[in-house]
Structures are given as C-alpha cells and as structure tokens.
Amino acid sequence: MLPDDDLSRSLTVADPDDPGTTYVSLVGNTYALLVTGEQTDGRYCLIDMRVPDGGGPPPHRHDFEEMFTLLEGEIEFTFRGQKHTVRAGSTINVPANAPHHFRNVSGAPARMLCMCTPAGQDEYFLRIGDVVEGKDAPPPRLTDEELAERRRRAAELASTYRSEFL
C-alpha cells in the first residue's frame, strides 16, 4: 500500500530567472539553488551550475549520488583519475564515494544541472559560498585572507556534509 498523499508538501516550479532564486558564488562558479532539500523532504536537491572557463571544484568525494546534465558548453570530468570530456546534451552520474572533480577547459562558459541525492549539497554551498544578486553577477572580490577563510570553512564543514577533499 502506498502512503496517503502528504498535503503539507506542494508543487515546486523551478525557474532560474525567478527573482526569488538564490545564487551562490563558489570557486568562481555561480550556482542557482533551483530545488532545495527543504522542498523535497531531504530526498534530493537540484542546482543550476554556471561554470566559466577555468572553473570547477577541487578533487573530492562524498557519500551521495551526483548526476550532471550538461545544458551548454563542454566540461572535463575526472572520475577515478580518468578524464572524460562531456558535451551539451550528455548526462553523467557520479556514484557515491567515487573520487572526482570537473574543470571547464573549453575556452567558453558552460552550464549544467546537478542533482544530488539525498540533499545536503545545497546547504553546504550556502554555508561556504557567497550569495550573489543573480546568474550574471560577478563573483565577489575576496582578499587573500577571505579566500583562506572560505577554504578553511569548506574543509571544516566537509565532514558535516558527508564530503572530503582529496
């Protein structure tokens, strides 16, 4: 038997151009939090990632699944030490606990959707990044001390969000 419909949960319509969308600047990228764990009862989150040329996170791993659908451009994913070039229209799934990272080395901006299941990455990004005005807002100009603080905070909170940097 299926449980009854949970009427306390509502339909979510995610629009990256909605003025209520939260944008986070992190490692030179701009992430729009389209669907949060709060909206899905922790089941997953959906993040619209705008990755400029040269952008991408450092090598890491985490105990949750991560799926990317490339909407625009090209991204180089390194998965368990092997590089894979992914182009617009492709979807990849990174299994839980696998070492990986991505980098935009294409010379042009890229954009992809990232779904993490279960949720939590959305909260982590909010805690370690900087909220910005919108998808085209420039990243904040941080001093060396501020950059060091962001790195320290990311490393300190990684285990709380079931992640580790390699």
N, C-alpha and C positions, 0 to 999 in steps of 0.2 A: 504494500500500500504506500502510496505517495503521501507525504505530509500535506496538511492544508496549506493553501496559499498564505504567505506571510504578508498581510495587508500593511504592515509597517514599512515595507520596502517599496520604493517607487521606481518607475521607469527612469533611466538615465539617458539623456541625449548629449553626446559629447561633440562639441564644435570648437576646434582650436581658435576660431575667431571670436568666440563668445567673450565679452568683456569680463566675465566672471572667472575665466580660466586663469589658473595660477601657473606662472612661468618661473622656472628656476635656472639660473646660470651656474654651470658646474663644469669644471675642466675645459672651459672655452666653448662648451656646447650650451644650447638653450633647450630645456625640457619643459613641455607643456603637460601638466598633470590632467589628463583627459578624464580618466575614471579612477577614482581612488579606492583604496581598501575599505575606507569607511562606507563608500557607496555599495560595495559588493560583499559586505559582511566578512571582509578579510580574504575572500576567495581569490582575487586577482587584482592587479592594477594595470592600467594602460597609459603609456607615456608616449607622447609625440616628440621625437628627438630630432633636433636640427643640429647637424654636425658640420662645422666649417672645415675647409681644407686644413689638414693637420690636427683636427680634433679627435678626441676619443679618450677613454679612461685607461689607467694603467692595468697591467695584468692582475687578475683577481679570480676568485671563485666564490660560490655561495651554494647553500643547500636548497635552492628553489629553482624551478624551471624558468627559462627566459626565452621568449620567442620574438624574433625580429622580422618585420616585413618591410623591405626597402621600397619606399614610395618614389624617391627621386635620387638620382646620382649613383654613386658606387662607394662601397665600403670594403676595406680589407679586414676580415676577421681572422684572428689567430686562435685556433682551437687545438688544445693539447700540443702546442708547438708547431702546428702546421698552418700555413697561410691559405686562405680561401678568399677570392675576390667575389663579392656579391653585388649584383646589379639590380636596378629598379625592377620590381615585379617579383623578385625572389623572396622566399620566406625561409628562415633557418631557425632551428630550435637548439638551444644550448642546454644539455642535460644538467641536472643538479650536480654540484660538486666538481664539475669539469673546469680545469684552468682555461681561461680565455681572456681576450680583450679585442677591441676593434680600433681601427685608425682610418681616418679619411685621408688617403694619399692620392686622390684623383685629380686634385687641382681645382675642384669646383665644390660647392656646397652639396650636402646630401641630407636626406630626410628619411626617417624610418619610424615605424610604430614598434614599441616594445611592450610586450605583455609579460608580467611576472606573476607566477602562481606558486604559492599563495602571495598575497600582497605584502607590502612592507617596504619595498624599494622606494615607493613614493614618499613615505615618511622619512626614510633615510636621506633622500635627496633634499627634502625640505630642511632637514637639520644640518646638513653640511654645505649646502649651496647658498646662493643669494637670490632672493626673489627679485625679478625684474619686471618692468612695465608690460612687455609684450614679446611676441615672437621675433621681432626685428630690433629689439632693444640691444644696445651693445653691452658686452659683459662689463661688470664694474671694474674700474681701475684699482687694483689692490696693491698695496705696498708689499715689500718682501716679508714684513712681519705678518701682515694679514694673510698672505699666501701660506706662510708657515703655520699659522693658526688653523686655516682650513684643512691643511694636510693632517695636522695633529688631531683635529676633531674627527676627521674621516677615519683615521686609524683607531682612535679611541672608541668610536661608536660602531665600528665594523662588526665586532662580535655580537653586539646587541641586535644587529640586523642580519645575523647569520651569514656574514661575509668575511673574507680575508684577502688582503693584498699579498701578491707574490713578488 
